[in-house]
């Protein structure tokens, strides 16, 4: 698929690779590194402001993405979150929406929608007509976008404080009229609260998420560059990744609180440039901190995605850091984060910060008879 994208829009290669990281097809079924990476960018400005350390502490509609087992911690009768961010100077649009609600005192459900896309890409391969002249009306436009729908369910189990949950993921990936990919996968999660501590375990793509690509060869060949290889149909497998997290909130004098969280994300698709790197498993540690005042105003910070860079003066470890802030009042939550979303190359001159905005709203609350939990952010 990368050859298709390169031929259609050479100038947009960097952005499109972030969306459709499917390598050139040389086999019928492949398990490429970073497959479906758009599903790992994160969701919710609160989460991204804390360095994506969320597996153990998500307690709103974003739990359907971070850890479906945590949906049992949603305190509102209905809870929703919207998020928008832009990458590569606004070229790439990242949108997210989620909804969650308890079914009874022991179970809850959630729905999550994600889209990452580049729109209005110019296809200039037919710009030169048969007479060797530039003909601008031969330029056409298309979009490249990745979509995902997550349907989640969670349930409390014994012993007290233990919840389990799962999400079915339905994926649609599109490269204009040239290619389409359809896929399905399953995520499973655990959440355990004990003596003021919160623990979470998330298994993403546990069944190896499957995406089947279908290429319209005739459409591609219509304006193909001489000698260019036409991509073929291919099946992609996304290998599992596991995230283990722990968090704890402490009360401070003056109605302040501090919440600290740590996540360890282990990938199984080969050696990566992470702090703990190996074959076939690499581990990327993340940490986040949230300081709250009267459960109304919040300041956040996070760190993660540590990579070793080769510079002129030798090798150096660098991480990605994020900052965030939020307010919550009468069920409405407004969160901001300044983060790079782990998309642009660390240390590159083009690396820029991205401002992420998310809105959340929780309507009503669980009654005491329904196993209600104390109000928390």
N, C-alpha and C positions, 0 to 999 in steps of 0.2 A: 504494500500500500504506500510506502514512502516514496517509491518511484512515481507513482501516480500523482502524488501531491507535488513533488518537485517539478514535474513536467507542466502541471497546470498553473502553478503559481510560484516560481522560484523565489520571488521577493518575500513571500510569506512563509518560507519554510520553517523558521523557528517557531512561529506561533502554531502552525499546523501540526508540527511534530509533537507539541504538547497535547494536542487533541487526539491524534490518531497515530499512536506509536506502534503501528503494525509494520514489521519489517517486510522486505521483498520476499515474495513467496517462492520457496524452493522445496517445500514439502507440503503434503496435504494437511497435516496437523502440526502446529508449532506451539511452544510454550515460551514466548519471548519475555525477556526482562522488561519491567515497567508496563506490562499490558494493562489496559483499562486504568491507567494512572489518574484519569480525571476523577475516579471515585475516591482518591486518597488526598484530595486537596484540602479537605476539611469543610465544616459547615457551622455557621453561626459565629458572629463576631466575638461573643464571649469566649468561645472555644479557641478561636484563632488568636485572640489577645493573650491567652494563657499558653501559647506554644503547642496547642493541640493535645494537651494532657487532660483528657476528658473521660477516659474509659470507665473510671470509678466514680465520677461525680456528676455526670449529666443528669439533670432532673427536670427537663422540659421536653418539648417536642423534638429537640435535636438528639434525644436518646435513641430514636429510631435509626439514626446514622452511626452514632458513636458506640452504642451498646444497647441493643433492643431490650435486654433484661432490665435496664434502668427505667423503662417506661412505667414500671410499678411505683416509681418515686414521683411521678407527676402529680402535683397536688391540686391542679385545677380540674374542673369538670371537663373543660375543653381547652386545649392549649395549641397555639400555632406560632410558627416562626417563619419570617421571610428574610432573605439575605441577597445582597447584590455586591459584586466586586468586579473590577476590570484589571486586566493584566496586559503587559507589553504596551504600555501607554494607551490603553483603551481598546486595543485591537481585539483582544479576547474578552468575551463577556461570560461571567460566571454567575449563575442564578440558582437559588435554592429555596424550596418551600417545604414545610413539614406541618403535620397535624397529629395530635395525640389525644386520647381520651381513655379513662378507665371504663371497663365493662362492669366490674363489680369490685368488691373489697379485695380481691386477689389477682385480678387480671386486667390488662390494658392492651390497647392496639395503637398503631401508628402508621401513617402514610408519609412517604418522603419522595420528593421530586427534585431532580438535579438536571441542569443543562450547562454545558460548557461549549461555546461556539464562536466561530469567526464568520461574519456575514459579509456579503457584497464583495467577494473575492473576484478579481478580474481574470478571466481566462483569455490570455493574449496569444495563444498558439496559432490562431487563424488571422492574426492582425495583418499579415502580408498576403495579398491576394495572388492569383495565378500569374499576374503580370509583374510581380515584384514590387507592387506599390502598397503603401500603408493605407488601410481602409478601416477607420475607427468604428464604423458600424458593425464590423465583424466581431467586436469584443462582446463577450457574454459574461454574466455574473452568476456566481453560485455561493452556497454556504457549506461550511464544514461544521458539524455539531455532534455532540455526544449527549445522549439522554439516559436517565436511569429512573426507574420507579421501584421503591422499596416498600413492601408490605410487611409490617412487623407485628409480632404478638409476644407478650410477656406474661409470666405468671409467678406468683409467690409460692414457694415450697417450704417445707420444714427442713432444717431447723429455722427458727425465727431469724429474719434478716436476709434469707437467701431467695434470690429470684433468678429465673432462667428466661431466655427470650431468643427469638430467631427472626430473621428477615429473608424473604424471597426477593431476589433482585432480577428485574427485567430490564435489559439493556438494548438500546437502539443507537447505532452509530451510522452517520451519514456523511458521504463525500459527494455533495451535489447529486447529479444524476449518474455519476460514474460508479459509485459503489455504495452498498448498504451492509451493515452488520447487525445481526440479531443474537442476543445471548441471554443466559439465565445462570444464576448462582444462588448460593445460600450462605448466610452469615449466622453464627450462633454466639450467644453471650451469656456470661454469668455475672451476678452482682451479689456481694455479701457485705452486710453492715454488721460491725461487731465492736462494742465498747468504744464508740466514737470514731472508729476507723471505717473507711469504705474501701472495698477491694473490687476490682473488675477484671474480667478476662474476656477478650473478644477474639473470635476466630473468623477472620474474613475469608471469603472464597473457599470455605472449608471443603466444598465439593469440587474444587477447581472450576471456576466460572468459565463457561463455554460461550464463545462468540463465533458465529459462522458468517464469514464475509462472502458477499456475492458481487462480482465485478461485471459491469456491462462492457464487455470487450469491444463491441462494435461502436458504442458511444465514445470510448476512449480512443479507438483507432481513427475515428473520423478526423481528428486534428492532431494525431500523434506526430512527433518529430521523427524524421527518418532515422531508422536504426534503433529507435526506442523500444524497450521490451515492455509488452503489455502485461500488467499484473494479472494473476489468476485467482480463482476462488481459493480460500484458505480457511481453516478452522483454527482459532486461537484458544489456548487454555491459560487462564490466570491462576498461578499457583497460590496456595494458602499463605496468609500472614497472620501472626498472632500478636496480640497486644495485651500486656499485663500491666495493671495500674493500681495505685494506692493513693489515698488522699485522707486528709484530716482537717477539720475546722476547729479553731480555738477561739474562745471569747477573750477579748482584751478589755481593759478599763475604758470607760467613756463610751460604751455601746459600740465599740469597734470589734470586728472579727477579722481573722486571717485564715485563709484557706490555702493549703499547699498540696500539690499533686505531682506525682511522678508516673510516667508511662515508659514501658520498654516495648518497642515494636520490633518483632523478629520476622524477617522476610525469608522465603525459601526458594527464591528464583535465581540463586547464584550469589557470588561474592559482590558486595556493593561497597562503595566508598563511605562507610559509616564508622562511628567511633569504635564499635566492636565488629570487626569484619572477618568473615570466614566462608568456607565452602561446605555445604550450600546455604548455610544460615548466616545472616548478618543482623546485628541488633542496633537500633537507633534509639537512644534514650532521649526523653523529653521531660521538661519540668515546667510547672506553672504556679503562679502565686496570685491570689486575689485578696485585696483588703477591702472590707465593707464597712459602711457606717449606717447603723440602724436599719440594715436591710433595704436601704434606699439608694445609696450611691456607692460605686465600686471603682477601684483602680486595679489594673491587672498588668502582669508581665509574664513573659515566657521565653524559653530557649529550647532549641533542638536542631535537628538536621545538621549535625556536626560532620564536616568533611575535611579531608586533608588536601590542601592545594599546593601545587608546585609553582613557586614564585621564583623571581630572579635571585633572591637571596636565600633560597632553600625552600624546604617544605614547611607548611604551617597549617595548624588546625583552625578552622573558622566555623562558627555556627550562625544560625539565623535567629534573630531576636525579635520579639514582638511586644507591643504595648497596647493597652486597651483601657476603656472606661465605659461605664454604664450607669443608667439610672432605672429605677423601678418604682412605679406608683400606681396603685389601684388596678393591678393586673397587667398594666402596660410596661414593657421593657424595651429600652432603646440602648443598643450596644454599638460601640465603635471599636475598631482595631486597626493598628498599623502593622502590616505584615507583608512578607514577600511570598507567602503561600507555597514556598519551596518549589517554584516553577522555573524562575530565571536562574541562570548559572551563577553560583557563588563566586564572588570576586571579579565578575565581568564588569566592564565599564558601563554596560547598558542596564545593570541591575538597579531597579527602582523599587521604592516602597509602594504598596497598594493599600488604599484606604477601604476598609470593609465596613459596611453598614448593615445591621440586622435589626428587625423589629419583632418583638414577641408579645403575645397577649394571652393571658390565661383568664378564662371566664368562669366565675363561680369557684367552688371548692368541694372537695370530698366531704361528705358529712361524717360525723363521728361514727355513725352506724355503718358507714361504708369503709371503715378502716382508714379514716383520714389521717394525714400526716401533718405535723406542724409546718406552717408557712416558711418556706426557705427559697433562696434565690436559685 
